[in-house]
Structure formats: structure tokens, C-alpha cells
């Protein structure tokens, strides 16, 4: 089924933040041709969340390496896009080729959070795919899911053709090479689905054999970058990420991720350094996160961060460690993580009393917290964040609010720092030692949280909390059976979407659905499970089994394709030349017209790094390149006349600058002209590009445009009498010449009015 680009452009013109759906990012992969196995991969949330998901990047990378497989992305639509799609009777489409979702052979969801399930249903529904697996026919896609949030797959059994349990690397290569070969040989949907269902790591409703977690033994054997595509708009975690350790050496009894990803595996330092280099040189990131469940427990973490800082600080590249345990945090690390810019300082204490900490196997002594914060304050930090939970089993119904308040008051009194505190209700997750424990009901959790909040409000504390209703819903899905899935479907049909977003959560809808259920959903979610009771996830085995262990790719029997790393043609060598401020004109066409001005600035920052240039930076807490634009362009407008300037440490001439930048910029953005700006005489200030802006010339099409009077003198609005949106193109951007007359910016600086 072919893509309707004109139709999708019309749709994008009607929604806010159209960059979420435009595609065309730097490093995206488009495959065309007959006989391809077409796969759509999705994290079922908005683009700015989905593009931060590591599993989506891994799946996208590994599948697009395979001959015969084309992998594209699709994310959850915001309410405005959903309304437009329904209004026009159009299908949700992929980012790469804008194909309707129903035209794919397979849709694969990565689910890291239980509160994305209504989004999953929305994606299928708007994509023209029947919600129930039993209602899909030969022309419909196969729908599968995987990820830590479906380690209890029972609630999703009615909607998915299969659920993958485990780590996708290794498994993807063998399975999808086989599926692509089958499709080329003429196999139909049912044969492909049965091949998937025959795998030992695939669960489906009605399966009688145990399901074994797929385990990737090759983690850490070699550097692998999963950086691409690089988002063209700002996302929630807008930085590069190197996974330095998978699993966790600790055994916190409440932690589902530690159970799901065990045993702990560490990446070789040389591989980490190579991946960090790729993220800078090939992707353009200047902020890199060294990610794991407990990064402070990586052996030699202090030396690793010190070495990375030594290699990259001169280029204003910073490194952060988001997951630090207090008992493994060396004070010397504070200096290293603040080398370029200070990241947040976070303490996941969970529970305050030493005996409770011992029971959950996570010790966070208050005296060590105080020592760390005193050192941090001396190094310039002014605030720290703390996470606590209420309802953990060791408390056994005792008051938890009081000890939390006492812990935080002691820290505040000893350090004088501002403490940002978040409190949530504990959820007994599947496959953890606490999986049979009781969960606090919504009201009990709210009362405990409010006691903490009321006791600490003000006085140097900022208190936030995870809504107990969301914890109840999360527990409903993570601990539930097929009845929980029916509640999710009922809530979706009443309008529930994007439940993890406070501004979109429809609390009354969920309360009504739960109240009207033919079973006591809240009580069933929160009650303890007896040791004799069979759990809905009993057939899912997370322990290692040889039949589900995948070795590095060279040892896989199904591997027939020599894979290469899919990376853009980046330029990583630094140019030679003299420092200069460079004026340049660039064009913005095609999909790039949906990049907002703020996002365009970020795109240029990263493109400069990819092109090998070192920009001069501002001073201060968060250094930024000295990059300036003359006049923002309206979203959706095309142009060949955008004007900007940048201060470079080395400039290699107009030809070199344009060539390097055009290889590094996202598709649709191109440098058309460049020239060095003359030095400013001592004692003089160069006017900014914006202050010298005189005006622009535009072309509007289609031709049938009428001017409508509007309230106020001289005000008019434009309306097109055709079906499509008005096409706007900027033809010239003009500066004020020496006499105030309009001239091109290049003429202006040559005549010294910009010098």
C-alpha cells in the first residue's frame, strides 16, 4: 500500500508539533523494493518519549541491517492528530515512508511501562488494525510486543499475536532472517505467525509450554552504537546514551528490572569509549549518559569517567551517571560528573529506617548521604533529589511517613540544601521476591504521601508524588490476568489515552471503568497472594535456559547476511584554518519544514559536531555554541534564504564549510552560501543578525487566496480557497544597508554595516 505524501502533509499542517510525525531525521533508514518484510517498531507513547527508548533503537538498527527486512517507526498520536485522522478518515502512518500502519507485515511494540497500553490500542485502532488478535485476517499485520512491562503477558493476550520475553539482540537476527526468507518464498501471514509462535521465547494466549527468557550473551563483547536516528526535535532525554552495564550486581528485593535482566554483565571500557566517540562524532551529542541500573557499581567507574572527561572536556562534552547508589558513590565522582556541566544529584533511598533498608537489600545510611551532600555543596550544587516509596513489605503496616520526614529533616538540617522529594506507592512486580506482597490501596497510599507532604511543605523542601491512582493502574496491569486487559480496552473505548501524562490522564474515566467492572478490580489488584496460589505469570521463566541463550552473531546458525553498521556518512576529522565568525545562508525544504526554530538550533549544534567543527562557546552553567539566526521561519514554510552565523575555532573556506555541513545536516536542510565575517574593530560591537533584519520576501501558493478583514485597522487574514494548506516560501531575507535600504546580508557585511 503506497504512501500518500500529499495527504500526510495536509494532516501535518493541522496539528501542533508536526515534527513528531514528519520523519526524515538524520540517520533514518528508508528501504524500498518488492518482497521486503516490512516491520513497524513502536514504543507506544509520544515521539518525545518513544525516541528515548533504547529497545526501539536496537530493534531499528538490527532489523535494518538484514537483507529483506525494512524497519520503520510509529509512535502514539497526540489527541489533536487523532482527531484529524478520524476527521479525514485517514490511517496512522510510519515516519520513514508514511505508509499506513495496516500495510505492514508485522508491528512490534517495546513496552517499558504498563501505563502505555491504551496508547498501544490507539496506535492499532488508528492504523486500521483490528484490536483483538482473533479478529485479524490474512491482510492484517502480525502484532507482537516485548519489554520488561510485559513479563506478565496475560492482560495483553487478547490483543497480541505473541509476546516476546527477554533481550532482543541475537534473537532478532535469526528469527527475522527466517521470516524474510519465508516471505520471499511466498509464505502468508498464518505461516509467519506460526513460525513466531513456535519459538521458545514467545508467549501467546493458549500456549501450554513454559516460555523461556531469551538471553543475549554477547552484551559487552564489542562496541555497538544505537544512536540513530537522531531526533530533529527535542525529546525528554535529549542526549546520547551508552549502556555500560546490563543487569545489576545488587539484589534489591523490590526491583523488577534486576530480575528481568540478570545476571549482571559489564561492557568493556574500550567499547564504552568507542561508543561515546561515535555518539559525539557521528551523532553530534555533547551530553552523554553512562547508563545502567546502578552505574556507580561499574568497576573502575571513577577512572572511566575521569578518562572520558580528559578526552572530551575541551569540546564541551559532558558525561552523567543517572543511577548512583549512595553506598557505592565515591566523593571523587562528584568532581568528575561536574567537569563540564552539573547534572542532577539523585538519591533513591526508597525506605528510611536502617532495618527496613536491610530487608529490601538497599542500604542508604543517612550519615553517608549527609557527607556526600556536604561535599556536593562545596563543589557548587545547591539541591538534590530524593525518591521514597510507601507500602514496602518491611514496614508491615507501620507508619512510614514519620520516618521519611525525620530522615529528610536530618539531611536538610545538616546540609542546608534544597531537597526535591518524590514519594510513590510500592507496586509488587512479577518475578521479584515481593511478587506476592500486598499493595497499598489508593486511599491509604494517598494519606501516607500527604502526611509527608504536609510535614515538609516549604522550609527548603519541594514535595512531589506519583499519583496513587496511577500506581493502582500500574499494579492492575502488572499483577493482573486477562480481566485487566478488558478493563484497559473499556477505558480506551471511553477515551483514555496517554495515561502516564498528567495533562492527559482521565481519572474519572478509569474510576468509572473500575467501579463498573463485574469483579472488584481494586481489591484484587492490592490483595496479597498466597504461596499456594498460581500466579498469572507462572509460565514465564526468567531463569536462564540453554535453549534461549543467544551467542554473538558469528555463532548463530541462522545468520546468512554479513552485517554492517548503519551509520550516516559523518565527517570526524577537524578542519584546518583560522578562527572566524562565518555567515551562511541555508535552505529548509521537504520534511524539514516541520522542524521548529528551537529544534532547528539544536539540529545545527549537532550538525556542527558531526561535521568536525569546534564552535566557540558561551560562558556559564550550560555552555552553548555561539550560533545566531537572523529571523525565525514560520513552521511549515519553505525557504532558500535562511541566514545564520557561527563562531568557529577553525574555518576551512566556503566550499569546505558547505560540503561538511551538508553531509552532517538532516535531509531537507542545506547550506547554500557561506563567507567569513570581517573582524570587528577594537572598541566596536557587531550588530546582531536579528537587529539588522530589514524584512523578507515570500511567495504564497496556491493562487486562489482571499484576504479576509479582521478586527482592527489594517489587519487581514489569509484563507486558501483550495483544499490544501497555503504553501509559504521565503525567497529572500534582507538586512538594512548603510543607508537603511534593504540589501542581502552578505552585501551588508561587505559594506561594513554588519561588521
N, C-alpha and C positions, 0 to 999 in steps of 0.2 A: 504494500500500500504506500503510494508516494506521499511525500510531504507537501503540505500546502503552505509555502512560504508567505505568499501574499496574505493568506488568511491569518496566519500566526502574527504577521506584522500588524495587521489591523487589531488583533486581540491585544498585543503588547502596548499599543497606543492608548488602550483604555484602562490600564492598571497602574497602580503605584509600584515603584521599584521593579520595572520590567527587566532589569538586569538579572533578576532571579531566574528568568526563563529564556533569556536570549541565547545562551551558549556562546561559542566562539572564543573561549578563554585560551590564553597562552598554554600550549602543551596538550590541548584536547585532541582526540584522535577521531577521525572520520574514515570509515571504511565503506566502500561501495562495491557492488558486484553481485552477481547471481549466486544463489546457493549458500550464502553465508548463514550461519546460525546466529540469529540476532537476539541479543540479550540486553535487557534494560535493568540496570542496577540502581537501587534506591535505599537511602536512609529516609524513612518516612517522616520527614519534618521539613520545615522551610529550608531553602537553599543555604542560608547563612549558618544553619546547624548541620545540615547534611554534608556540606563540603568540608566540615571539620572531622568527619568520621574516618578513622584510619582504615576500617574494613572496606569501605567503598573505594578508597584509593587503591588498596591492594587488589581487590577484585577487578577493578577497571584496568589496572596495569597488567595483571597476569592474563586476563582474558584477551585483551587486545594484542598480546604477544603471540597468540595462537593463530596459525593459518586456519581460515574457515570460520573464525568467530569474530563478530563485531559487537563490542560492548558500548552502550551509551548510558546516559544518566537521566533520571527523572526524580523530582522531589515533590513534596506536598505543596499544593497551591495555597496561597493566602485566600481569605474569603472573597476579596474583590475579583481575583482571577476565576475562582469557582463560579461566581455569579455571572461573569462574562461568558464563560464556557457554556453554562446552562442556557443563558440567553440566546447564544448563537447556535446552540446545538452542536458545538464543536467538541473534539476529543482532547484530553490532556496529551501533551506531546513530549518527546525527548528533547534534550538540549542540543545534541550533536547534529542530527538531521531533521529534527522536528517531525518525526514520524508519529502518527497516532499510536498510543500505547498498545492498543489491541492488535497492531500489526506485528508485534514482536513474537518470537518463538517462546521466549522464557522471560519472566520477570523475577528478579532475585532481590529480596529485601534483607538488609542488615538491620537488626533490631537490638539496640543497646539500652532501650528504656521502655518499660511497659506502657507508659502513657502516650506512646505514638501509635497505638493500634487503631484508633479511629481515623488517624491520618492514612494508615495503610488502606483502610476500606475506602476512604475518599479517593485515593490515587487509583485504585481499581475501578471504582464506580465512574469517575470522570474519564477514565481511559477506555470506557466501553467494555470492561471485563466483568462478567458475572461474579458477584461476591462469593457465592458458595461454590466450592470445588465441584460438587455433584452436578451443578447446572452448566458447567463449561463443556463445550463441544470441540469438535475437531479443528475448528478455525480459531479457537481461543488460545491465548498463551498458557503455558505451564507456569504456575505461581509457586515459588518456594521462598523460604526465609531461613535465616540463621542468626547467630549472635547470642550473647550471654543472657539477654532478656527472654529468650525462648528455650531456656534449658528445662522449663516445664512447658511443653508444646500443647498440652491438652486444650487450653482455651482457644487455640487457633486451628484446631483440627478441621472445623467445618469450612474454613476459608482457604486453606493452603493445600496444594497437591503434595507437598513434602516439606519437612523441616530438617535442615542440616544441623548436626550437633558437632561442634568442635572448631578447629582452626582451618581456614580455607586453603592456605598455601599448600602446595603439593597435591591435595585432593582436586583442586580446580583443574590443574593441568591434565591429569589423567582422565577425569570424568568428562570435561568439555571437549577434549580432543576426540574422545569416543563419540560424544553426541554430534559433533560437527561432521565426523566421518559418516555417521548414520544418516544425517540429513542429506549429505551429498549423494548417498546411495538411494535416496527416495523414502526413507523412513518417515512415518507420520507421527502425529502428536502422541498417540497412545503408546507407541513403541518407545519414544523418547522418555515419556513419563515412567514407564515400567522399568526402563534402564536405571533411571534415578532411584526409583523405589527399591531396586534390588541391592542398593549399596548399604553396607552395614552401619553407616553413619546417618542415614536418612530415616526419620520417623514420619509416619502418616497415620491418620485415623484408621484403626482396624488392624494395625500391624501387631503381630503376636510375638515376634522375636525381639530380644533386647537390642537396644541401639547403643553402639559404641562410639564414644567421642573420638573424632579424628584429631590426631596429634601431629604437629609439624616438627620433626626432629631437626630440620635444617635451620631453625632460627639462630641467627648469630654467626653462621658459617662464613658469610660474605656480605659486603656492603650492598644494600638494596635501597634505592630511593623510591618512595611512593608519593612524590611531591606533586605530581601533575594530575589534572590540570591546575594551574594557579588561578584562583578566583579573580575575576575582574571587578568584583565589588567586595566591600569589607564584610568579613564573616566574623562569627563570635570569637573564634580562636584564630586570629589573623596573624599566624606565624608558622614557621616551619617546625616539624616535629621529627625527632629521632627517637625511636623506641629502643632504649638502651638495655632493657631487661623485660622479659615476659614472665608472668607469674610473680610470686612474692616469697622471699625467704622466711617471712613471718607467718604465723598461723592464727591471725585474728579470727575468733570463732564466729563473728557476725558477717565476715567478708565473703560475698558470693564470688567476686572476681578472682580471689586467691584460689578458691576451689575449682573454678572453671578453667583457669589457665595453668594449673600445677602440672608438672614440677617447675620450679624456678629455673629460667635459663638466662644467661648473661651474654650480651653481644661483645665481641672483641673490641678493645679500644681503637684499633686501627680502622675497623669498619665504621665505628661511630664517627671518627674524624673524617673519613671519606664521605659519609652520608651528610655530615654537616657542611662539608665543602660543596657537595652537589646542591644542597638547599640554598646556599649563597650564590654560587657561580651560575648554576643552571636555572634555578627558580627565582632568585633575586631577593630572598628573605634576608632581613637583617636582625630578626629576632628568632631564636631557635630554642625550642623546649626539649630538654632531655627527659623523655617521658618513661614512666613505669609506675607500678603500683606503690613503690617505695624507693625513689631514686637515691635517697641518702644511704641505702643499704648496698648500692653498687660498689664492689671492691675497688678501692682507689679512686672514688668519686672526686675527692679533693684535687688530686693530681690531674685527673681528666679535665675538670673544669678550668684549672689553672693553665693547662696546656692550650685549651681551646681559646681562652682569653688572650694568651700570649700571641696566638696565631692571627686573631681576628679583631682585637680591640682597636687597632689603628684604622680599620674600616667601619668602625661603629657597629659591629655585630655583637649582640648580647646573647647570653645563654641563661635560661631559667630552669629551676628544678621545682616542679609543681607539687611533688609528693614527697615530703620530708617528714620522717618520724622524729619526734623530739629526742628519743633515746639513741638515735644514730646521727643526729645533726652535730657536726663539729663546728665550733665557733668560727674557725678559719674559713669555712664555706661562705659565711656572710659577706666577707670581703670580695670573694670571687664572683658571686652572683650579682654584686653591685658594681662590677668593674665599668660597665658602660651605662646601664640604666638600672634602677632599682625595681625589681619585681616585687609582688606582694609577699608578705610573710604570713604563712598559714599554719595553724596547729589544729589537727584533727584529734582532739582529746577524747571525744566520744563519751566518756563517763568519768566523773571527778574523783571518786574515792580510790585509794590505792588497792584495796581488796577487790573492788569491782573491776579495776583495770587488770588485775592479776587473773581474774576469771575469764575476761574476754581476750586475754593474752596481748594486751597493748598497754604498756606502761608509759605514762606521761607524768613524771614527777613534777610537782608544782615548783620545786626549788630549781630544777633544771630549766623549766620554762622561763622563770624569772631571770636566771643567769643569761640565757640566750637573748632575751629582750633587752636587758641592760646593755649587752654588747651591741645589739642592733641599734639601739637608741644612740649610742656613742658613734655609730657609723652613719647616722642620718635618718634612720627610719623613725617615723612618728606614730605608726599604727600597725596593728596586727589583727589577723582574723582567726576566730576560734569556731570549731564545729563541735556540737554536742548532740547526743541522742537521749531521748527519754523512752522508757519502756524496755530497756535491755534486761535480759533474764537475771543477771546477778543481783539487781536491786530487789527482786522478789516482791514487788508491790510497795517497797519503802519509798519515802519521799526522795525524789531525785532533784527537784527544783532547788531546795535549800543547799545541798552540797555544791551544785553548779554555781549558784550565786556566791557562796563562800570562796570557791576556787578562783572565780574571776575577780572578786573584790581584793583578794590577796595579791593577785598578779598586778592589778591596777594600782594598788597602794604602793607596791614595791618598785614599779617602773614608771608610773605617771603617763604611760602611753594610752592613746585612744584604742579601745578594743571593740572591734566589729564582731558580733556574736551571731551565729546562726544555730537554731535548735530545730531538730526534726524528730519525728516519731520513728522508732526502730521497726523494721519490717523483717520478719523471719524468712529469709530467702531459701529456695530449694537448694539441696546439695550442701548445705552448711551444717555445722554441728547444732545450730539453733533452729533447724528447719521445722521442728515440731513445737516450738515455743508459742506462747500466747502473744498476740499483737494488741497493743492498746487501742481501744475504741476511739472514734473521732473526738467525742466529748472529753474523755479522760486525758487524751493527749493534749487537747487544746487548753485544758485547765492547768496542766503542768507547765506548758510553754508560757502561758500568760503569767503564771507566778514568777517565772524567771524574768519575763519582760517587765512586769510591774516593779520588781525589786531593783532592777538595774537601769531603768529608763533614765537617760541623762547621765550626769556625773562621769562623763568620759566613756560611756558605753553607747553603742548603736546596736540595737537588737532586731534581728530579722528571724523569720522562721519559715519552714516548709509547711504549707497548709496541711493540717491533719486529714482533710478530705482527700488530698492528693495521695497521701500515704495509704489511706484506706483503699483507694482505687488501685494503687500500685500493688498492694497486698492481695486485692481481689484477683488480679490477673496472675501475679507470680505464684500464688498458692492455690489457684482455683482449678476447676475442671471445665468440661465443655459448657456448663451453665454460665460460667463467667464470660465466655465468648459470646453467648447470646445476649448478655447484658450490654457488652460493648457494641454489638450490632444494633440493639434497640436505642442506645444513646446516640449512635451515629445517625440513625434514621430520624432522630428528633433534633439533629443539628449540632451534636457535639463534635468539635474539631480542635486540634492543636491544644490538647488538654494541659500540656506542660507549660503553656504560656498564660501568665496571669490575665492578660488582657483579652484572651480568647476563651478561657475556661467558662463553661456554662454549668455552674454549680447546681443551680435549681434543676436543670435537666437530669443531671446524674442522680440527685437526691430522689427525684420522681421515679426514675428507672429502678433504682434500688428498692424504693418503698413499694413499687407495684410488682416486683418480682414474685413468682409463686414459691419462693423459698427465702429464708432470712439471710440475705446475702452478707450483710454487715456482720452478723453473729458468726456465720460460717467462716468468713474471712479471718476473724480475730481469734477464734477459739483455739486452744492447744490441741495438738494431735497426739493420740496415744501411741505407745510404742508398738502396739499390735496392728494399728491402722495402716492400710495400704495407701500410699500417697499417690496423687495423680502422675507424678514424675518417676514412679518406681521403676519403669522400664528403661530409663535413661541412665546409662552407666558412664560416669565421668572418669572412673579409674582407667588406667592405660590398658589397652588390649593390643596385642601384636597385629591383629588383623586391621586395626585402624590407625597404625603408626605410619606416617609418610616420611620417607627419607628425602634428602636433597634431590633435585630434579634429575641429575645424571643417573640415579639408580632406579628411576621409575620405568616400569616395563611399558607403559602406555605412551611414553614420550617419544614422538617421532619428528618433532619440529625443533630445529635449532633456534632458540630464542635469543633475541637481542633486547637490550634495554631501550624502551621507548622514551626518548628524551628529545626536546626540541634542539635545534641547531644553535646552541648557545655559543657565545664567544667569551672565553675566560681569560685571555691574555690582556694585560693592561696596555693601553696605548702609550706611545711616546709623544712628547710635545710639551709646550709651555702652559702654565696655568692661564685660564681665561674664563671670562663670562661669555657664554655662547647664546646668541639669539637664534631662534629657529622657528620655522613655520611648519605646521603639520596638518594632516588631513584626518578626518574622522568619518568613516563610511560604514555601510553594511551593519553587521550586528553590533559594532562598537558604538553606534549612535545611542544605544540603551545604557551605556556606562555614564553614571552621573559625574558631575565635575569633581566632587570629593574623591570618588573612586578612581577617576582619571589621574588625579595627582598621585595616588598610591601606585597605579599601574606604571606611571613614568618612573617613580622612585625605584621600583623593582627592575624595570627595563634598563635603567642606567647601570645597575649592578650586574645584570645579565650581560650587558654589552661590554663590561670590563672597565667602565669609568668609575673613578672616585670623585664624588661630588664634595664640595666644601659644605660643612655642616653649621647649623646654628648652635649656639651655646645653650646650656640649661639642662634640666632634668631629663628631657627626652629629645636628643639631638635629631634634627630633620635636615635633609638636603636643602641647599639654597636654590629652590626651584620656584619660578614665578610664572603666572599666566596672565595674559592681558585682559581677557574678558570671558567669563564663563559662557558656555554654549548651552542653549536650551536642550533638555532631554528629548531625544528623538530626532533632533535636527542633524543634518549632514553638513560637512564643511570641508573645504580645502584650504582654509585661510585662518587656522588657529595659530596664535602667537604665544610663545613661551620663551623663557631663558633659564639657564642653569650655570652655576659656577663650578668649573671643573679644575681638578688639580693638574690635569694634562689634557690638551686638546690636539687632535691629530688632523685638523682640517675639515672643511665642509663635506668632502666626499667620504672621508673615513667616518665622520660622525653619523651621517645619514645611513651608510651601509651597516654600521654596527647597530644602531638603534632600530633599524627596520628589521633586522634579524631577531631582535630581542623584544619588540613590541607585540602586543596581542594583534590578531588579524583585524584589519579594518582601520588601524592607526598606523600612519606612516609619516616620516619626516620628509618634507619636500624641499626644504631650503635651510641653510644654516650659515652663520658668519660670526666671527668673534666681535665682541663689542669693544670699542676703544676704551682704554683706561680712563678713569675719572681723574681730572687734575686735583692735586692736593688741595684740601680745603673745600672741595665741592662735593655735592651729593648727586648721584644719578637719580633722575625721577623714576618712580616705579612704572612698570608697563601699564598697570591699571590707571595711574594718574595721567598718563599720556594718551589714553584711549580717546579717540575722537568719535568713532562710530563704525558701523558695519553696513555692508550691502548684502541683501538677501534675495533669494528667488523663491517664490511660493508656487506650488502646483498641487492639484490640478487647476486649470484656468478658471473654472466656474466658482468664483469666490465672491461672496457678497459682504458688504460692510453693514453691520447692524448698529444703530445708535444705542448708546448706553448712557445711564445717568451720569451727568457731569459734563462740563464744557469740553468739547473736542475729543471725548472718549468714544472709541468704537471697538467692536469685537469682530473677529473673522469667523465665517462659517463656510464650510465647503458644501456645495450642492450635490457633490458626488457621494458614492457610498464609502470611499476610503477616507483616511485622515488627510489633512492638509500636509503636504510634503514641504519642509522648510530646509533650505540650503544656504549656508553663509558663503558668499562668494569672495568678499574682501573684508579684512579687518584693518582699520585705519587709525593712525596716530595723528596727533596735532603737529604740524610742521612749525618751522621757526616763526612764521607769521600767523600761526593759528589755523592755517589751511590744512585740509586732510591730505595726508601722504601715507605711503606704506611704512610700516615700522622700520624696514630696512633703509628706506630713504631718510627716515627721521634720525636714525643713529648715525648715518653717514653725514648728515648735516649738523650733527652735534646736539640736536635737541634732546636726544636720549643719552647723551654722554656727559 
